[in-house]
Amino acid sequence: MGTKLRRLVRLAGAAAMAAALAACAQTVPRPTPITQAPTEPSAPTRPDDGVLRVGLLLPLSGGSASLGEAMQRAAQMAVFDTGTQVELLPRDTGDSPTTAGQAAQSVIAQGADIILGPLFSKSVGPVAQQARAAGINVVAFSTDTAQAGGNVFLMSFLPQQAIDRIVGYGASQGMRRFALLAPRSAYGQIVSRALAEAAVKYNVEAPVVELYDSKLSDPTELQQKLQATQVDAVIVADVGSRLSVVAPMLGYSGITAKLMGTGQWDDPQVNRQPYLAGAWYASPDPSRRADFESRYAQQFGGPPPRLATLAYDAVALTASLASQPAYGSNPFNTTALQDPNGFVGIDGIFRFGPNGLVQRGLAVLQAEPSGPTVVESAPDSFSGAGF
């Protein structure tokens, strides 16, 4: 399995990655099927025509319409690239949980075997409720881990995993003391808890954890605390104007600790800023999605948003499972989705844990003005590698 998966991960191009996804699923041993489990949804009632239907719930109106439309285009690209016979059922969730619930009802009425989406945390609950009643699973794109479990799987980029990866790599390089600077927000709370967990896991310390106000303009207090405490690395979990204030402060303050970031930096407009040169962050390797981004830009006249790959890989996942012998009448059941060997997408290897959260193989990248370089490659299997 290891040799085969390594070969598949190195395949270039979006179409090849989609083929890799299917091939990986075909070559790995399946776990013993669970014939009866409390969380396993029952098979849905659907049209008896042999067609597998995939509900796709995205914000196609409202404030995030442009993102939803881009994700829908990426999903359609995956349908063409994989040659799958699944039928996509796109529906608009807008910005409303009520609309999202109605969208779920609509695709279920048309015989959906699985639902991909929604994007927003507030909409996952109503969708999951409708799907649970119909006996089907949901692969949502939210990062709200509280929504996962039961019939809900989160296929997103979780900040907790980025923190774990970068701290683990730093520890392997001899770093023992980590500082965290993050906004005082729900995101800041998430990454601070993630650092505390990583510190225990890798037997390191986190003597400085500072959450700052959203209107940060003067980093003097942060600077003084860092100067007063010896640390080997400073993780700045932020982007935008606050990052442009905090990150340069480390250099002109004489702080020699390594600058680190999270998956938020996985954006050309962020990681190519001169003040981040040499900083490390954890993310999927961007070279793997280069072909997809190029083809998307050619077809639609501009680069895809970063989250577009989630929709692509989610559809490619359904294509892979649709081609496999099913444990029951629905190939998208919990046993199939929780294959411990995982799958390969254009964002690398991934799998769903028993808690419904995605686990990803992330690379460690170094930010450079010319574009990021790989410091340590992403793992190509779930054997070892800290999983």
C-alpha positions in Angstrom: 0.0 0.0 0.0 2.8 2.4 1.0 4.7 2.1 -2.3 1.5 2.4 -4.4 0.2 5.4 -2.5 3.6 7.2 -2.7 3.5 6.7 -6.5 0.0 8.0 -6.7 0.7 11.1 -4.6 3.4 12.2 -7.1 1.1 12.1 -10.1 0.8 15.6 -11.7 -2.3 17.4 -12.9 -5.8 17.6 -11.6 -7.1 14.8 -13.8 -4.3 12.6 -12.6 -5.0 13.5 -9.0 -8.6 12.5 -9.5 -7.5 9.2 -11.0 -5.1 8.8 -8.0 -8.0 9.2 -5.6 -9.9 6.4 -7.2 -6.9 4.2 -7.6 -5.9 4.6 -4.0 -9.3 3.6 -2.8 -9.2 0.5 -5.1 -5.8 -0.8 -3.9 -6.2 -0.4 -0.1 -7.8 -3.1 2.0 -11.2 -2.2 3.3 -12.0 -2.6 7.0 -14.5 -5.2 8.1 -17.9 -3.8 7.4 -20.0 -2.7 10.4 -23.4 -4.3 10.0 -25.0 -2.4 12.7 -23.7 0.7 14.4 -25.7 3.4 16.3 -24.3 6.2 14.2 -24.6 4.5 10.9 -27.5 6.1 8.9 -29.9 3.8 7.2 -30.1 3.6 3.5 -32.1 6.4 1.9 -35.1 5.9 -0.3 -34.1 7.0 -3.8 -35.1 6.6 -7.4 -34.5 3.0 -8.5 -32.6 4.0 -11.7 -29.0 3.1 -10.7 -27.8 6.8 -10.7 -25.9 8.0 -7.7 -26.8 11.6 -6.8 -24.7 14.0 -4.9 -26.2 17.1 -3.3 -23.9 20.2 -3.5 -25.0 23.0 -1.1 -23.1 26.3 -1.5 -23.8 30.0 -1.0 -24.8 31.0 -4.6 -26.4 34.2 -3.5 -25.7 36.7 -0.7 -22.3 38.0 0.5 -20.4 34.9 -0.4 -21.9 34.2 -3.7 -18.7 34.6 -5.7 -17.0 32.0 -3.5 -19.9 29.6 -3.8 -20.0 30.0 -7.5 -16.2 29.3 -7.8 -16.6 26.2 -5.6 -19.4 25.0 -7.8 -17.2 25.4 -10.9 -14.5 23.4 -9.2 -16.9 20.7 -8.4 -18.1 20.5 -12.0 -14.4 20.3 -13.1 -14.0 17.2 -10.9 -17.0 15.6 -12.5 -15.5 16.0 -15.9 -11.9 15.1 -14.8 -13.0 11.9 -13.1 -15.5 10.8 -15.7 -17.8 9.8 -12.9 -21.4 9.0 -13.5 -22.6 10.7 -10.3 -25.2 13.4 -10.8 -24.5 16.7 -9.0 -27.5 18.4 -7.5 -26.4 22.0 -6.8 -28.5 24.2 -4.5 -28.1 27.7 -3.0 -27.8 28.0 0.7 -27.5 31.8 0.7 -26.5 33.2 4.0 -29.3 31.7 5.9 -29.5 28.4 8.0 -33.2 28.2 7.0 -32.3 28.4 3.3 -29.7 25.7 3.8 -32.1 23.4 5.5 -34.6 23.9 2.6 -31.8 23.2 0.1 -31.0 20.0 1.9 -34.7 19.0 1.7 -34.7 19.7 -2.0 -31.8 17.4 -2.9 -33.0 14.7 -0.6 -36.4 14.8 -2.4 -34.5 14.3 -5.6 -32.8 11.2 -4.2 -29.4 12.5 -3.0 -27.2 9.7 -1.6 -24.8 12.2 0.1 -24.6 15.9 0.7 -21.5 18.0 0.1 -21.6 21.3 2.0 -22.7 23.6 3.4 -19.9 26.1 3.8 -21.0 28.0 6.9 -21.0 26.6 10.4 -24.5 28.0 11.2 -25.9 26.1 8.3 -24.5 22.7 9.1 -27.0 21.8 11.8 -30.1 22.3 9.7 -28.6 20.4 6.8 -27.4 17.5 9.1 -30.8 17.2 10.6 -32.5 16.8 7.3 -29.8 14.4 6.1 -30.0 12.3 9.3 -33.7 11.9 8.9 -33.1 10.7 5.3 -30.3 8.3 6.4 -27.5 9.9 4.4 -24.1 11.5 5.3 -22.9 15.1 5.0 -19.4 16.2 4.1 -19.4 19.9 5.1 -16.8 22.5 4.4 -17.0 24.3 7.8 -14.0 24.5 10.2 -16.3 24.4 13.3 -15.3 21.2 14.8 -18.3 21.3 17.2 -20.4 20.4 14.1 -18.6 17.2 13.4 -19.7 13.7 14.4 -22.6 11.4 13.7 -23.5 11.8 10.1 -21.4 15.0 9.6 -17.8 14.9 8.3 -15.8 18.1 8.0 -13.6 18.4 4.9 -11.9 21.6 5.6 -8.5 23.1 6.6 -8.4 22.9 10.3 -6.1 25.4 12.1 -5.5 22.8 14.9 -3.7 20.5 12.4 -1.5 23.3 11.1 -0.4 24.2 14.6 0.3 20.6 15.4 2.4 20.2 12.3 4.5 23.3 12.7 5.1 22.7 16.4 6.0 19.1 15.7 8.5 20.1 13.0 10.0 22.8 15.1 10.4 20.3 18.0 12.2 17.9 15.6 14.6 20.8 14.8 15.5 21.3 18.5 13.1 24.1 19.3 11.7 23.8 22.8 9.9 27.1 23.6 7.1 28.5 21.5 5.3 31.8 21.7 1.9 32.5 20.1 0.5 35.8 19.0 -3.1 35.8 17.7 -6.2 38.0 17.7 -8.6 37.9 20.6 -11.3 36.0 18.7 -12.8 32.5 18.3 -10.0 31.7 16.0 -7.4 32.9 18.5 -8.9 30.7 21.2 -8.8 27.7 18.8 -5.1 28.1 18.0 -4.2 28.8 21.6 -5.8 25.6 22.7 -4.1 23.8 19.8 -0.7 25.1 20.9 -1.3 23.9 24.5 -2.2 20.4 23.1 0.8 20.3 20.8 3.1 21.4 23.7 2.0 18.3 25.6 2.2 16.0 22.6 5.8 17.1 21.6 7.1 17.8 25.2 7.8 21.5 24.5 6.8 24.7 26.3 4.5 27.6 25.4 5.6 30.3 27.9 4.0 33.2 25.9 0.5 33.2 24.6 -0.9 36.6 23.8 -4.3 37.4 22.3 -4.5 41.0 21.1 -7.4 43.3 20.2 -8.6 43.3 16.6 -7.6 47.0 16.2 -4.0 46.4 17.0 -1.9 49.4 15.9 1.0 49.4 18.5 2.7 46.1 19.1 4.9 47.6 21.9 3.4 45.4 24.7 3.8 42.3 22.6 7.4 43.3 21.8 8.2 43.8 25.5 6.8 40.4 26.5 8.8 38.6 23.8 12.0 40.4 24.7 11.5 39.4 28.4 11.0 35.7 27.7 13.4 33.5 25.8 11.6 31.6 23.0 12.8 29.6 20.0 9.8 30.3 17.8 7.0 32.8 17.5 3.8 31.7 15.8 1.7 34.6 14.4 -1.7 33.2 13.7 -3.0 36.1 11.7 -3.2 37.8 8.3 -3.9 41.2 6.8 -3.0 44.5 8.4 -2.4 43.0 11.9 0.1 40.6 10.5 1.9 43.5 8.7 2.3 45.1 12.1 3.2 42.2 14.2 5.6 40.2 12.0 8.0 43.1 11.2 8.2 43.9 14.9 10.1 40.7 15.6 13.0 41.8 13.3 13.4 45.4 14.3 13.1 44.4 18.0 16.1 42.1 17.8 14.1 39.0 18.5 15.9 36.1 16.8 13.2 33.5 17.3 11.9 31.7 14.2 8.8 33.3 12.8 6.0 30.7 12.1 2.5 30.8 10.8 -0.6 28.8 10.1 -2.5 27.7 7.0 -4.0 31.2 6.8 -0.7 32.1 5.1 -1.4 29.6 2.2 -2.2 32.5 -0.1 0.2 34.2 -2.6 -0.9 37.7 -1.3 0.2 36.7 2.2 3.2 34.4 2.1 5.1 36.5 -0.5 5.2 39.6 1.7 8.9 40.6 2.2 8.5 40.8 6.0 7.7 37.0 6.1 10.7 35.9 4.1 12.2 32.8 5.7 9.1 32.1 8.0 7.7 28.7 8.2 4.1 27.6 8.0 2.1 24.3 7.6 -0.2 23.8 4.7 -0.9 21.5 1.7 1.9 21.7 -0.8 0.8 24.4 -3.4 2.7 22.7 -6.2 0.2 19.8 -6.1 -2.7 22.1 -7.1 -0.9 24.1 -9.7 -2.4 22.3 -12.6 -5.9 22.7 -11.3 -5.4 26.4 -10.7 -4.0 26.9 -14.2 -6.9 25.1 -15.9 -9.4 26.9 -13.7 -7.9 30.3 -14.7 -7.9 29.4 -18.3 -11.6 28.3 -18.3 -13.0 31.0 -16.0 -10.7 34.0 -16.6 -9.1 34.2 -13.1 -7.5 32.2 -10.4 -9.7 30.1 -8.1 -10.2 31.1 -4.4 -8.2 28.9 -2.0 -11.3 26.9 -0.9 -12.2 25.8 -4.4 -10.0 22.7 -4.0 -12.3 21.5 -1.2 -15.2 21.2 -3.6 -13.0 19.5 -6.2 -11.6 16.9 -3.8 -15.0 16.3 -2.2 -16.6 15.4 -5.6 -13.5 13.4 -6.5 -14.0 11.5 -3.3 -17.6 10.6 -4.2 -16.3 9.5 -7.6 -13.9 7.2 -5.9 -16.4 5.7 -3.6 -19.0 5.3 -6.3 -16.7 3.0 -8.1 -16.2 0.7 -5.1 -18.2 -2.2 -3.8 -20.6 -0.7 -1.2 -21.3 -2.0 2.2 -25.0 -1.8 1.7 -26.9 0.1 -0.9 -25.2 3.4 -0.4 -21.5 3.6 -1.3 -21.2 6.9 0.7 -21.9 5.3 4.1 -19.9 5.8 7.2 -17.7 2.8 6.9 -16.6 3.8 3.4 -16.0 7.5 4.4 -13.9 6.4 7.4 -11.5 4.2 5.5 -8.4 4.4 7.7 -6.1 4.2 4.7 -7.4 7.5 3.4 -7.7 9.1 0.0 -5.5 11.3 -2.2 -6.7 14.6 -3.6 -5.1 17.7 -5.1 -4.5 18.9 -1.5 -2.7 15.7 -0.6 -3.7 12.7 1.5 -6.7 13.0 3.8 -9.0 10.8 5.8 -11.9 11.2 8.2 -11.5 10.1 11.8 -14.2 8.5 14.0 -15.1 12.0 15.3 -15.9 13.2 11.7 -12.9 15.5 11.5 -10.6 15.4 8.5 -7.0 14.5 9.0 -4.5 15.9 6.4 -1.0 15.3 5.4 0.6 18.8 5.5 3.9 20.1 4.3 6.1 22.6 6.1 6.7 25.6 3.8 9.0 28.5 3.9 7.6 31.8 2.8 9.6 33.7 0.1 8.9 36.7 -2.1 9.2 34.5 -5.1 6.8 31.9 -3.7 7.0 29.3 -1.0 9.5 26.5 -0.9 9.1 23.1 0.7 11.1 22.7 3.9 9.6 19.2 4.7 7.3 17.4 2.3 3.9 16.3 3.3 3.6 12.6 4.3 2.3 10.4 1.5 0.6 7.8 3.7 -1.1 7.5 7.1 1.4 5.0 8.3 3.3 6.7 11.1 4.0 10.4 10.4 2.5 11.3 13.8 -1.1 10.3 12.9 
